[in-house]
Amino acid sequence: MATKEKNIWILLIFILSGLVIGGLLGELASRVDWLWWLAYSQSFGLENPIILDLSVVKITFALMFKISVSSIIGMLLAIFVYRKV
C-alpha cells in the first residue's frame, strides 16, 4: 500500500506564496473604492534596526511584517489547496 506523504517544506512554500500573492492583490485592491478593506493591514516588527558594530564588521538586523486581510485570505486559500493536493 502506497501512502501519500505530504512534505512540510511544500506547505511552507504554499503558505508563503499565498501571503505574497494575497499582499499584492491587496495593494491592487486598495485602488478600488469598494475593496479598500482587503488592503487593511497591520505592521509589526523592529521599528529601528539593531546595529552590531564589531569595528571590523558592522551587522544590521531588521525584521518587519505587514499582514493584510488579503494576505490572510491568500494564506488560507493556499492551505486549502495544499490539503486538496
LINRACOR-V912305 format. One line per field, one symbol per residue. ss: DSSP state (h for helix, s for strand, l for the rest). phi: phi as a letter, one per 30 degrees, with the letter a starting at -180 (. if undefined). burial: 1 if it has 9 or more other ideal C-beta (glycine too) atoms within 8 Angstrom, else 0. A space follows every 50 residues. Layout:
ss=???
phi=???
burial=???
//
This chain:
ss=lllllllhhhhhhhhhhhhhhhhhhhhhhlllhhhhhhhlssssslllls sssllllssssllssssshhhhhhhhhhhhhhhhl
phi=.dcccccddddddddddddddddddddddddcedceddcdbbcbkddcdc ccccicbccccabbcbccddddddddddddddddd
burial=00000000011001101111111011001100001101101000010000 00000000001000001111111111111011000
//
